[in-house]
Amino acid sequence: MTDTTPREPATAPADRPATTRAHSDTRLRRLGELLALTGFAVAQPVLDVTGRSPDFFLFRRPTTAQLWVLMAVVVAVPPLLLWLAEVLVGLVSRVAERALHLVFTCGLLTVVVVQIGKQSGQYGRKLAAVALLAGIVLTVLLARSEKLRQVLLYASPAPLVFLLIFVLTAPSGALLRPAKAGEGVAAGDTKRPPVVVLFFDEFPTRSLLDANGAIDKRLFPNFARLAAASNWYPNATGMSGYTPYAIPSMLTGTAPKKRLAPSYVEYSDNLFTLLGDAYQVSAYESISQLCPPRVCDSVPAGRATGLKPLLTDTIDVAQEIVSPRKPKAREGEEFAEQPNENPTARKGELDPTFRINEGKKNQPERMTSFLDSIGRESDKPTLSFLHILLPHIPFRYLPSGVTYKEHGSNFALGRAKEGDKFRRNEHAGAMTVTQQRMLLQLAYTDGLVGQLIDSMQQEGIWDEAMLVISADHGEGFTPGQKSRLLDTQNVAELAYVPMFVKAPGQTTGKVDERNAMNVDLLPTIADALDIDLPFEVDGVSLLGAPRKDLAKQWYDNPGEALPIDGAKWAPVVRKGFAHEIVRPELGPEGLFAVGPHKALVGKKLSELTVGAKAAAVAKSAPSFDGVDLKSGSVPALLWGDLDKPVGSAPAWLVVSVNGTVAGSVFAAPSKATGAWHFVGIVADEHFVDGRNDVRLHTVEGTTLHPLDWAGS
């Protein structure tokens, strides 16, 4: 490579000041080149990706000043660090300084080529090699062409240009702009009732109902208890399958009209700004921040906030962007057919899925913080809010509160890796197991509702308080269909969500069949508190006259309303689905009874006929040795492979744990490879400390045939 940068002439000492100035000019020129290159290699992709994902920032609750510091780090630190390294090396050797600049140039150009290759679907070592070769060639061309270097210098303002684009056009850029103060009611009336608002996530109404359309009190006694003291709206629907659109609609009373950051900057008129001056607010949000810092500074328990963790997150994103490797599947992406939480995400867009899944790790702590905020002593009435990520995936809770390992195989998670596992939507039985796990987690969620009611009663505010409970959206369980995009088959499970409103002073329940939507929640709260809303909303109070028609709206994309025929879908919703796959008559224990042999669940092997061993061998299961019940976790989720078929495909096997039939697993061959895999879940009550005897059994008539485990 030829370096055409000015060299120090061999002149007398008297000429050295001019030489020094020339070298300083060269260094400044190199700084300009580094600004341009890091702008395209680092600043632009980082700002582009995070700019379309406001939750990336909201999750860490940074201040506006901290966000500006982060922006300065993204656009200025990379070029300045590289330039400073060159300058320090130049103190020892200017030849080494020039060489290092060429190395940095080559590296940054390689990163740019890597990003171009990944956009076209190329990954791995081949991409890395091609990108490196291209980086070397481009560096040589730059070193030999004064015109190319001049063009690069013209691009030196690139980082600032990309930052300007971020601030002015990106959804996340709104977080850096001044926030409008929302309109609200004035402080002073201390006689207003306490308000408690709890939003669940990914919660279809159908999962809660029995065959007659009533809340199944055998499985979910606390939701039935709630309905007995509140208005229950069985025909209620959400507004969107994407949480950052759905939650703002619930808190603002407006439909998703634009693609906005779920922040108080974009949604200045909301529940928190409405009541912020009149109430003491404790708000535990998840991926939104509609409660402005002037009103509340509550954050979910266990979450690191501020600049430091946000810097760490940004570095992680930058590393993923510059790496030639294919992005790793993020924890909790259980749905192979639609791994992103955002059903309309554009390519390269960060999605709140990875934030949601980090948040799910501390659900009990978040619930505890929420309960502690209820009845908190204050000279104002209290507003307590929680958006809890339940019964949302990942499914890991059993009704007892015991957890199980959610990960372990792509099949168990519903994902396919290089065709070696079948997806959850490939077989109806695999989807049945997914629904079963959802119901188990919902039974755990039911226990949290019981804790909430108990806490309000213990604080002496149950009778006087207003309580609102709903969910942002449901979840589609139709095999072969998207889980979050509305289609002709999943409306009943995706759009319809539970909704309960207990007005202040209400003591008896009512089933209200009206056409209710999540945009009605804020107007309903205002109506119950006798507040005239100072801003426009799309919803109506559920305590007033009902809508005259059953027409509903849904938004896969903001501003694009999709109609829902309430008259058509309401009867489908009221059929429920738990009774179709489990045994509700047994209570929560019946949730472990699934498949054609569910009548065997709970029986002792000594009561059944056990024949010769089956020919197939099971492998790749979790370890059943060393179980520690005090840890609060058991290996209840079984997954793995079978070395040969077990009858006709697909098949159901029963599972015994220490001599008792504790559940069933679904087994079937992958359509891609023909290899057999299985997955299922068993009751935690049958595990003991230490070693456990867990066996799979084929069922032939009334006879069970146990399988061997590989290596056992």
Secondary structure, DSSP 4 states (H G I P E B T S, - for coil): ----S-------GGGHHHHHHHHHHHHHHHHHHHHHHHIIIIIHHHHHHHHT-THHHHTT---HHHHHHHHHHHHHHHHHHHHHHHHHHHTT-HHHHHHHHHHHHHHHHHHHHHHHHHHTT--HHHHHHHHHHHHHHHHHHHHH-HHHHHHHHHTTTHHHHHHHHHHHHSGGGGGGSPPPPPP-PPS--TTSPPEEEEEEES--GGGGB-TTSSB-TTT-HHHHHHHTTSEE-TT-B-S-SSHHHHHHHHHHS----S---SBTTT--SSHHHHHTTTSEEEEE-SS-B-S-TTT-----TT---SHHHHHHHHHHHHHHHH-SSPPPPPTT---TT--SS-TTPPTT---THHHHHHHGGGHHHHHHHHHHHTT---SS-EEEEEEEEEEPSSP-B-TTS-B----S-TTTTT--STTSS--TTT-HHHHHHHHHHHHHHHHHHHHHHHHHHHHHHHTT-TTT-EEEEEES------TTS-SSS--SSSHHHHTB--EEEE-TT--S-EE--S--BGGGHHHHHHHHTT---SS--S---TTSPPPSS-EEEEEEETTEEEEEEHHHHHHHHTT-SHHHHS-GGGGGGGGG--STTGGGTT-BGGGSEE-SPPS-EEESPPP-SSB-GGGTB---EEEEEESS--SSSSEEEEEEETTEEEEEEEEEE-TTT--EEEEEEE-GGG--SB---EEEEEEETTEEEEPEETT-
